[in-house]
Amino acid sequence: MHPGLITLDNVAMLTDLYELTMAASYHEHRPDDRATFDLFVRTLPPHRSYLVFAGLEQALCYLTRFSFNPDAIRYLRSKRLFPSSFLSHLKTIRFHGDVDAMPEGTVFFPDEPVLRVTGNLIEAQIVETLLLNTINLQTLIATKAARVVEAAGGRPVVEFGLRRAQGADAGLKGARAAYLAGCAGTSNVLAGQLFGIPIFGTMAHSFVQAFPSELEAFRAFAKTFPSGTTLLIDTYDSVRGAQHAAIVARELSRHGLRLGGVRLDSGDLITASRSVRRILDVQKLRDVTIFASGNLTEYRIQEIVRRRAPIDAFGVGTELSVSADAPILDIVYKLSEVVSGGTKTPTLKLSAGKQTYPGRKQVFRLQRDGRFVGDILALDHEPVSGRPLLKPVMRKGRLVGPLPSLSSLRRHAAAERMQLPSKLRGLHEARPYPIRIGAGLRRTAQECRRRLLTGVGEPVES
């Protein structure tokens, strides 16, 4: 029996077979070539005007520990697909490449590389699937979380999605991405332990059902957690539940303690919250908060806020943990340059609907009056204006310095969202963001096309 968990010892095998078959052929024919790959998103998901980059820390962690252990080599040998010389090479392979990336939490747009890998062609190729898998999920969840946080209008949002996430790994990394993008915390205890994310939790309906009456359940829970506890009040009837919560709150107050809040998890949250608020206020419990959960989306939250329902905080689970309205990200990792025998050759892809830009590129961001006004995608050495977004994070397989803390990345993500044009922060209609292609990059792309389609011309310097 095997738990089926990814570890730093087996993560190199988290790849598609064709990465290894290509690598084996490179090993035979072009073992010393170097290459540059760009990781970017082709198109935005529905209703998105931007994306939030996330997952870099885990990707770099995997790269620093990248190796094929003896069990992996034995398994690959048993498939009888690969030459012995290639398997011997895999025994010693490590990632020795360079990585440049946008800081996590940075907002980005289609065709903009968020991560650039330069290194030995074999190494840079094999890590493709691992990088895509890691960054795809966290970027999807971070973007969804940013939208939910935007809709909440300053009210705290807690990520509740572990039980509905697509696997344990997704639940863990999703909690991290959601916190990075602005959620106040998570229900995921392991995420709290590993990442230092604040953890939140109340009780389930089963707890209430386990007692002879709701009031007894509330009293028992408050006795166990007497300070600032939150009671789930809609197991049977939210109005009666609020009345029972008020009784417990008064009992706590006699001992100098207070009830922290009540939670609604079903039904018409706007109507229910108003009724509950009236009951609490009549009992002079104005400091008791109302927490809402239950199939919430950014659209439902936006409507709750717009109608000024007295809800103080939100818990969002399924919709956030799987990015339910847009669960697919058109994320790719494409070759942009090859260096062989000392000759540097920019390369591109001309497939219909899947064209790429050649050469080592940089994204330059333009700002005016504290707002982003446009980006320039250019060759990394082009003399263009703007702030370069891709920064060195790894050189020769080693981190260039300590990685930012999750709290600092969270602050960066919040600042990025605030600097977006207001029209891009809307939830319902995707709006275009201006991206210009640098003159040098356009010229290099034209020369590459001509060379590939006509066979005319020599490799060009990027």
FENFENPE-V668335 format. One record per helix or strand of 2 or more residues. SS is the DSSP state (A for helix, B for strand). FROM is the first residue (numbers start at 1). TO is the last residue. Records with the same first field share a line. If there is no record, write none. Layout:
SS=FROM-TO, FROM-TO
This chain:
A=11-13, 17-29, 56-64, 70-78, 84-92, 121-126, 128-152, 162-164, 168-180, 189-195, 205-209, 214-224, 238-253, 269-282, 298-306, 318-321, 406-419, 422-425, 439-454
B=34-41, 51-52, 98-101, 107-108, 115-120, 156-159, 185-186, 230-232, 261-264, 289-292, 313-316, 331-340, 343-346, 361-368, 371-379, 387-388, 391-395, 398-399, 435-437
